[in-house]
């Protein structure tokens, strides 16, 4: 599956670079206005104009992140052949066997492991009886 992910990444990256060659007007990502924050680290002043984006609860940061996500989704959705490729990867992922990792033991002696079944995007913690 790791090779499949590498191939998918390469194909999508190549497609993103080739999309500007289609002659369509190019949409630009949303820009954020840089701030004027300067931090002093032991006498060395370092400009950090995008520090405000570190505040994830800020409405400005949330709006910018949502706009970036929407822009990215539009770029991916317009890639030719993307749906067919995604369907094929999903089918291959569903056929793979389960992966079991991370055996752990609690202080009370209970054993657990993590299991990811084929086609699932999350792991489950399974107690060992």
C-alpha positions in Angstrom: 0.0 0.0 0.0 2.9 2.3 0.6 3.9 2.0 -3.0 0.4 2.8 -4.1 0.4 5.9 -1.9 3.7 7.0 -3.5 2.3 6.5 -7.0 -0.9 8.4 -6.1 1.2 11.3 -4.7 3.4 11.4 -7.8 0.4 11.3 -10.2 -1.5 14.0 -8.3 1.6 16.2 -8.1 2.3 15.8 -11.8 -1.3 16.5 -12.7 -1.3 19.7 -10.6 1.7 20.9 -12.5 0.1 20.1 -15.8 -3.2 21.7 -15.1 -1.9 25.2 -15.8 -1.1 24.0 -19.4 -4.8 23.4 -20.2 -5.4 27.1 -21.1 -8.0 27.7 -18.3 -7.7 30.8 -16.3 -5.8 30.0 -13.2 -7.4 30.4 -9.8 -5.0 31.6 -7.0 -5.0 30.4 -3.4 -6.3 32.7 -0.8 -3.6 34.8 0.7 -3.4 35.9 4.3 -2.2 39.4 5.2 1.1 39.1 7.1 1.4 40.7 10.5 4.2 42.7 12.0 5.2 40.5 14.9 8.8 40.4 15.8 10.1 38.1 18.6 13.3 38.7 20.4 15.3 35.4 21.0 18.3 36.2 23.3 18.9 39.5 21.6 18.2 38.3 18.1 15.1 39.8 16.5 13.2 37.4 14.3 10.2 38.5 12.2 7.3 36.1 12.3 4.6 37.6 10.1 2.4 34.5 10.1 2.5 33.8 13.9 -1.2 34.8 14.1 -2.1 31.6 12.1 -0.9 29.6 15.1 -4.0 30.6 17.0 -6.4 27.9 15.7 -9.4 29.4 17.6 -9.1 32.8 15.8 -11.9 33.4 13.3 -9.4 34.8 10.8 -7.3 31.6 11.0 -10.4 29.4 10.6 -11.7 31.4 7.6 -8.3 31.3 5.9 -7.9 27.5 6.6 -11.4 26.9 5.2 -10.7 28.9 2.1 -7.4 27.0 1.6 -9.2 23.7 2.0 -11.9 24.8 -0.5 -9.2 25.9 -3.0 -7.4 22.6 -2.7 -10.6 20.6 -3.1 -11.4 22.5 -6.3 -7.9 21.8 -7.6 -8.1 18.1 -6.9 -11.6 17.8 -8.3 -10.6 19.2 -11.7 -7.8 16.7 -12.2 -8.6 14.4 -15.2 -9.0 10.8 -14.2 -8.9 11.5 -10.5 -12.3 9.7 -9.8 -11.2 6.6 -11.6 -7.9 6.5 -9.9 -9.5 7.1 -6.4 -12.0 4.3 -7.1 -9.2 1.9 -8.0 -7.1 2.7 -4.9 -10.2 2.3 -2.7 -10.9 -1.1 -4.3 -7.3 -2.2 -3.7 -7.4 -0.9 -0.2 -10.6 -2.9 0.6 -8.9 -6.1 -0.6 -5.9 -5.9 1.7 -5.6 -7.9 4.9 -5.9 -6.6 8.4 -2.9 -5.1 10.1 -2.3 -5.7 13.7 0.2 -3.5 15.7 1.1 -2.0 19.0 0.6 -4.8 21.6 0.5 -3.1 25.0 -0.1 -4.3 28.6 -1.8 -2.2 31.2 -0.5 -2.0 34.8 -3.4 -4.4 35.8 -2.2 -7.0 33.3 -4.9 -6.4 30.5 -3.5 -6.8 27.0 -4.6 -4.7 24.0 -3.6 -4.5 20.4 -4.5 -2.1 17.5 -6.1 -3.5 14.4 -6.8 -1.8 11.1 -9.1 -3.9 8.8 -8.8 -3.6 5.0 -10.9 -0.8 3.6 -11.0 1.0 7.0 -9.3 4.4 7.5 -9.0 4.0 11.3 -7.7 1.6 13.8 -9.5 -0.1 16.7 -8.2 -1.0 20.1 -8.9 -4.7 20.7 -8.7 -6.3 24.2 -7.0 -9.7 24.3 -9.2 -12.2 26.2 
